[in-house]
Amino acid sequence: MDIVACPDPTCPAPASVQDRWTWASTSGPVEHVKTGCEAGHWFTPLAASLVPYRLPNPATVRQELQEQLAR
């Protein structure tokens, strides 16, 4: 099973590819996937639009937490 970034740009959770299929088009076959993330989002994007999941940088996470606590 492939692990990718959630297609929702506001969601930091990893998503898994649950299914793959190809649809015909006038420009040739187009591969689609069904993804589900840990936050409960489900999408059926083009396979070519998927982005690999990367763990957050600990320094960035720490800075974001400090900014949130300062508010």
C-alpha positions in Angstrom: 0.0 0.0 0.0 1.4 3.4 -1.0 1.5 6.2 1.6 1.1 9.7 0.2 0.3 13.2 1.5 -3.4 13.8 2.0 -4.8 15.5 -1.1 -6.4 18.2 1.1 -3.7 20.9 1.2 -4.8 21.9 4.8 -4.4 18.4 6.2 -1.0 17.3 7.5 -2.0 13.6 7.9 -0.6 10.8 5.8 -3.0 9.1 3.4 -3.0 5.6 1.9 -3.9 4.6 -1.6 -6.8 2.2 -1.3 -7.6 1.5 -5.0 -6.3 2.3 -8.5 -8.1 2.3 -11.8 -7.7 3.7 -15.3 -10.3 5.6 -17.3 -10.1 6.1 -21.0 -9.9 9.7 -22.4 -9.4 11.3 -25.8 -5.8 12.0 -24.8 -5.2 8.4 -23.7 -5.7 6.4 -20.4 -5.8 8.4 -17.2 -4.9 6.7 -13.9 -7.0 7.6 -10.8 -6.7 6.5 -7.2 -8.8 6.4 -4.1 -7.1 7.8 -1.0 -8.0 7.8 2.6 -6.1 9.8 5.3 -5.9 9.3 9.1 -8.1 12.4 9.6 -11.0 10.8 7.6 -10.7 12.6 4.3 -11.4 10.5 1.1 -10.5 11.6 -2.4 -10.3 10.2 -5.9 -7.5 12.3 -7.5 -5.4 11.7 -10.6 -2.5 9.4 -9.7 -0.1 11.9 -11.3 -1.2 14.6 -8.7 -0.1 12.6 -5.6 2.7 13.9 -3.5 4.9 11.7 -1.3 4.2 12.0 2.5 7.1 13.6 4.4 7.3 13.7 8.2 7.1 17.2 9.6 10.4 18.8 10.5 10.6 18.7 14.3 12.0 22.3 14.4 9.1 23.6 12.4 6.6 21.8 14.5 8.1 23.2 17.7 8.1 26.7 16.3 4.4 26.4 15.3 3.5 25.2 18.7 5.3 28.0 20.4 3.5 30.5 18.1 0.1 29.0 19.0 0.8 29.1 22.7 1.9 32.7 22.5 -1.5 33.7 21.1 
